[in-house]
Amino acid sequence: MHQLNWQKSSFSSDQANCVEIASAGELVHIRESDDPAQIVTTTRPKLAAWLHGAKAGDFDHFLEA
């Protein structure tokens, strides 16, 4: 996993709120830069479906205090 080309989110901050993403073939890997050993792996179609839902506001209730 270390040899992947990890890309940091443009919404990451200096306070270790960094999310990184990399791909290898059909798989996409997501991790937090402050804990790179914890990696979530999914497929491109599943990530696309999740991003579509996130853009539509399907998960906004998780951000409420």
GIBELJO-V347047 format. One record per helix or strand of 2 or more residues. SS is the DSSP state (a for helix, b for strand). FROM is the first residue (numbers start at 1). TO is the last residue. If there is no record, write none. Layout:
# GIBELJO-V347047
SS_FROM_TO, SS_FROM_TO
This chain:
# GIBELJO-V347047
b_7_8, b_19_24, b_27_32, b_35_43, a_44_55, a_60_63
